[in-house]
Amino acid sequence: MNKTININLGGFFFHIDEVAYQKLKRYLESISRSLSDDPQGKNEIIADIEARISELLSEKITDSRQVVNESDIDDIIVIMGQPEDYAEAEESYNDASYSYKRNNSSGKKLFRDGDDKFLGGVAAGIAHYFDVDTIWIRLGLLALFFGAGFGFLVYIILWILLPEAKTTAEKLQMEGEPVNIDNIEKKIREEFNNVSENVSEFANKASEKIKDGANEFSEKISKNFSAKTKKNNGLQDFLNTLGKIILVFFKVIGKFIGAILVFVAAAVILSLIIGGFSVGSLEWLNVDGDYLQYPPFFYDSILPRWLLTTFAFLLIGIPFLILFILGLRILSNSVKQLSKTTSLTLLGIWIIALLGLIFTGLEFGTSHANYGQKVNKNTINITANDTITLKMINDDNLYYQHNLRRSTHKYEIEIDDRPMIYTSNIKVDVKKSNSDESYIIIQKESRGKNSHKANKNAENIIYNYEVIDNTMLLDAYFLSNFKNIWKDEEINITLYLTKNTTIYFDYSTKNFLNNVANTTDTYDKEMVNHHYIMTEEVLKCTDCKIEIEEDTNKTI
């Protein structure tokens, strides 16, 4: 049975057993003797030390009926430091004679920071040593973990090797501050002020709860007291330890999610910055515009392209900027939240960008709403029994193609510094003329916001052909306005021949013929390099007899 004593320490009352009281008293007297004889300086430091001890005891004593024992005082001494630390600090202080040279009396040492730790305080300790923000060290360790794969191993090794800064002297050495009376007093006062703020905040919250209902608050307090009185129970200690482990696990998951948010958001924002001003070319990467173009709704819009690019950048960039800041806040408590003014401003800009792109998208949809065409009919000076040769030609100066073929793909070219669209979506057919003359019909097709604009777009398509002697040269391409790059445009050419007129299909027409009717149902690609004569209805091959006979003999 031990005798208990009531003491007033730092403005708080404690129940302390006699053995613990004597140890605490001897500890404070030893510190007092280690300090100078300056009554004012000594009293201030002793007062702060007592306040710090009082705060540490308050954390340990969770029940007002609990008694401070000798082991509690031993824990406090470990944290506060032995009296010799203060003696050495005083000696350093006196030798310096208030000179700034005393700043070099204690070099910076590497510790783990137990006050600002996520796992073991390694990152915070390294940050103190190199005088940088803790978040950059944590990001560096995460980069080593994800990039090189050994960041976690490095952290574990440092956790084992580095001691934790527990005493006031060790905390000062970790921060590179001289271990002297000024700094010890300052450090203790800062820690006490932080605790005072926490206590005040807790008191304010408690008072609010009391205002809401004193009876309910009393019941909760009584339940807490009854639960805490059993804290020395072995099962309760096990559950508390398990709860701490689970809490650390969820903190690790949270930090991992924060790191992912930071890296993903940073990558997206960086990509937007690089690509936002060079979409469609990216010359610095030698990427051809054929592979990378503006979105379809950027074309034929009343809004300038640079404004649409800015809208797209803001629409994607602002949410990822918020995610980036959120990730940083998860990783470090020192990152401040965006102010209300900044948040509302970003929201307003994002809404404007969204509305701008929605308007442009709706406008793009209407630009494809109606179908239009332009038909040109021209007579060909060819009579019966004549032979006409049909060829497709390309202008290699505009766009070189090794093999001519029909394609819906569009290419951007420049003609007299004017952007144009080059495409080869052309279909060729041959039919029987219903009159006494041969003629050609060129049907141009396009789309627009209304029928008038659709017909106008079709009329503006540039397509040429010519007849030299008995050879008809058809362009294997057509040109269109650059704004129509995403519109469905094509040209259908139909050659109407009189009866007994012969046509020879040059090899260049192989990929442009489209369902040309003939008596033997020969495929379009197989009609090239042959002569066909127009009968009463369809074409008939005049030089395919040998091949037909050979196929027949092979069948037999």
Beta strands, then each sheet from edge to edge (+ up, - down):
strand 1: 4-9
strand 2: 12-17
strand 3: 67-68
strand 4: 370-380
strand 5: 387-393
strand 6: 407-415
strand 7: 418-424
strand 8: 426-432
strand 9: 438-448
strand 10: 465-468
strand 11: 471-475
strand 12: 478-481
strand 13: 490-497
strand 14: 502-505
strand 15: 531-534
strand 16: 539-541
sheet 1: 1+ 2- 3-
sheet 2: 4+ 9- 13+ 8+
sheet 3: 10+ 11- 5- 14- 15+ 16-
sheet 4: 6+ 7- 12+
end
